[in-house]
Amino acid sequence: MVTDPETWTGRATNRVQWLLAAIGAACLALGVELAVDAAWNAGVTAVLMAVIGCVAVGLLVLFGTLAFVHVELTVGRNALEVRCGYMGLPRRRIPLDHVVRADFAPRVTPRHWGGWGYRWRPEKGTAVVVRRGEGLVLTLGDGRSFTITVDDAETAVRVIRRRLNLRRRAARTDP
């Protein structure tokens, strides 16, 4: 008999997004540099717009990228939890009671979902895509799907399927 660990954890990381984060940090640094060294008497409005623009773009790119450079999937006894980025935000918790099926997806690409990050497409469902490669697709009780790119997705699917089967057996034997 095969036993599952109390919790199974899988991760995926996209190192390319660190380059984008560096570009965001460079924009932020440029904004600070402009604020400190600019000739404010030459044209306050133009300099202020440049500073605000560089800082805003830098912060958006930096934090938007860092939020989806990493994903972690934890399969517990009663629920799955998906945490994005190193701060764990955004986060989604899915009770196993809401999962109907789990399938292995050998090739999930950002192109199919419209880019990296937390994605929603009406015809496909919701996804957390941090890199190209294997992932898993959960079919939920309301008919929607949730796709996650994670390393060793086949093991995650096996663990989820076993837990679903155990829950179904337990539900049939309860009076």
Secondary structure, DSSP 4 states (H G I P E B T S, - for coil): -----S-EEEEEE-THHHHHHHHHHHHHHHHHHHHHHS-TTT-HHHHHHHHHHHHHHHHHHHHHHHTTSEEEEEE-SSEEEEEETTTT-SEEEEEGGGEEEEEEEEEE-HHHHTSSEEEEETTTEEEEESSSEEEEEEEETTS-EEEEE-TTHHHHHHHHHHHHHHHHHHHHH--
